[in-house]
Every structure is written in structure tokens, then in C-alpha cells.
Amino acid sequence: MPEGDEHRLSQQTCSAFDGSLSSSWHREKGGIQMNRQPTLRSSMLVLALAAYSVGASGDQPVGTIRNFGPNLQQTVCRQPEGIAVDPRGNLYASSNSDTATIGHVCVFNRHGTLVDIIEVPTGTSPVIGLLGELFDEDDGLYVVDQADNVAPNGRLLKINPRTHAVTLLAAGFSFPNAIAQDRHRNLYVSDSLTGQIARVAPDGSSKTVWIDSPLLRTNNPDQPVGANGLAFDREHRFLYVANTGDHRILRIPVLRDGSSGAIEIFADGATINGQLGITQALFGADGIQFDVRGNLYVLANQAEEIQVLSPDGRLIARYAGSGANVLDFPASLVFKGDDLYIANMSAQDGGINSKLSVFEAPYPGLPLDPR
């Protein structure tokens, strides 16, 4: 990244992050306890990441996080986990619940108004839990269902946004979580329990294990979620993967024949913490997306921040919002131009703060359409 680009990203950290997160919490979801260390005050973050001057007078600030649309606690859109956007700017948010018997994908227009609700039936499991999404201009909306986290009940589904028709593309997952698409329109699905990434043909005619690695699993009892968010780089040379429980970003080379190369650690939260003298780097790394400059935006769900990694894996910015606009267990993200939309699952407080957010990014996002 050119030096000026890094400066533009990092200087916004000071104005966007104001240390407004609570100092500690200890709550539960589904019997899994998640522990969070105290968040650094903004002044400490400035010292750790280096001091930068505020932009010139009259500049419109970027790095701002604000709520998008209504609070979703009392709606069927409660606890949104997955998020996708279509070419017209409509947002699709998948509601996640451990006890739901009907899944819901809620559609919001570009003004944040709820304009449609798509019902998704259960499969072989009595419950449904919708997670990651991806919108394909030709084929519609892809979404995964974690079901009851028991193979073979996890599913990859395709939804027609106009007719609401739901098609089963692939099954046999334990905990399908996120979706990415390569240049041949093959779909890649992370399985957070098995440490595998599956490759599924666009029409669902085949499903194979693309990679199986211990680095995609975790032994973290407080957050037993391994492989999670997925993102290809611009050239599709690497598939990047968030390991939530290990607080890491991994990357996997894509070989000429389309097979996977040797997986490697791209960024490690514990290493970053030690180098910068901070805490909570990549803490609960969840959804990930690239911008056009090659910076990787990581939702650290337990730190409740957007954390930005440079193309060489350095932490260069952190954003959390302020006041009523703070993030609350941010899970998934999607770019539409330089607007970054975020699904806040509000997992640690029972969905009270279920909502969508929008972040004014310094640069546009890398288009997800691989063609």
C-alpha cells in the first residue's frame, strides 16, 4: 500500500474510535460463555497505532459508523447474521436463532426501509439458523443454514428474491458459516466445526472438500468456532479465511488447477497484540471483505470493532462507532461502493441491539462478482 493510502486509513481511527465500548462483559449464548478483556481507551489506541493529524478543514470525514434502518429486536429479522447486497442497493439480512422453525431473510431498500421478508423452511433438522449470504446477479441469493450443527443437516440454499423460491444446492455440512465465489462461479463454504472448506458447483451438481486443515479448527472453549469469513483477493490467487476462535486470518493459495495450496497464517491476533502493546486484535474474527486497495476489513465480533489489515497483514485501523451507533457483535459485512454494511447479531445480550450498520469506508470495496 502506498504510504499516503495507509495514512488516510489510519488517521480516521482517531476520529471514529472514541473508546465508548463497555470495559468488560461476561454473558452467554447457547451455553457457550464468551469472555471479553477491557477495551483500550481511544488515547491508548492512538499511541499504539501512531498519532495522526485530523484531515484538512472542510474535508468530509470517513470512518463514521451509523445505524442503518430500525432496531430489529421485535421483528422476524432479529439477530441478523448474514448480509448481502444486490446491484440496486437492496440489502438482504438473514436472521439467526437457535430455536427458529422458520428462517427469515429480510430485505431493506437503500434507505433502510424493510420492503420484503422471505421465509425459508427447515430441512432435515427441526430448527433453522441462517448465516452467511452472497448475492449473484444471475442466480439470486445464496445463504447457508447451520440447522442444529449436526451433519448432514447443514445446507447451502439458493433463493429467488422475486418468487421466494428456495432451492437446496448442497447438504451434509456440520456448521456452514460463510460463502465466497471464484471466477468460475464455484461456491466455497466454510464449516466452522470440521475445519473444512467445501467447493460447490454453481448448479449444485457437485460438492467436494476443497481443503481440510487443523488451522481451520479451534480448541478455544469460549468460542468454539473455527473457519468462518471468506474472501478472495483481487487476482483470486488466495482465499482468505477468518478463524474466529483462534483470532487469526489465514490464507490458502489457489493453484492453477483450482486445487488448494499450503495454508498459511496471514495475521495472528496474539502476535499483533504483542507487537503493538494492545489487546483484542482480531478478537473473534468473523466476516471479512477487501477494499480496492487490498486492505482487508475484519469484523472482530468480541472486540465489537471493524479492524483493518494492510495488504501485508499489519493492523492499520480500528473502528467501533460511538453512542447509540456502536457495533454490537458484528458478524457479517458487505460493500456497496464505499459504504460498508454490517449485520450486528447482538449475540451477547439476547438480541436487544439487533440492527444493521453502515460504515463510511475510505475506499470502495472490491466487487464480489468474479467475472
ZIRALIN-V693851 format. One record per run of one state. SS is the DSSP state (2 for helix, 1 for strand, 0 for the rest). FROM is the first residue (numbers start at 1). LEN is the number of residues. If there is no record, write none. Layout:
ss = (SS SS)
from = (FROM FROM)
len = (LEN LEN)
This chain:
ss = (0 2 1 0 1 0 1 0 2 0 1 0 1 0 1 0 1 0 1 0 1 0 1 0 1 0 1 0 1 0 1 0 1 0 1 0 2 0 1 0 1 0 1 0 1 2 0 1 0 1 0 1 0 1 0 1 0 2 0 1 0 1 0 2 0 1 0 1 0)
from = (1 3 17 18 25 30 32 37 42 50 65 69 80 86 91 96 102 109 114 122 130 137 140 146 154 160 166 174 176 182 187 192 196 201 207 213 214 217 227 233 238 244 248 255 260 269 277 285 292 296 301 305 310 315 320 321 322 323 326 330 337 339 345 347 350 355 361 365 366)
len = (2 14 1 7 5 2 5 5 8 15 4 11 6 5 5 6 7 5 8 8 7 3 6 8 6 6 8 2 6 5 5 4 5 6 6 1 3 10 6 5 6 4 7 5 9 8 8 7 4 5 4 5 5 5 1 1 1 3 4 7 2 6 2 3 5 6 4 1 6)
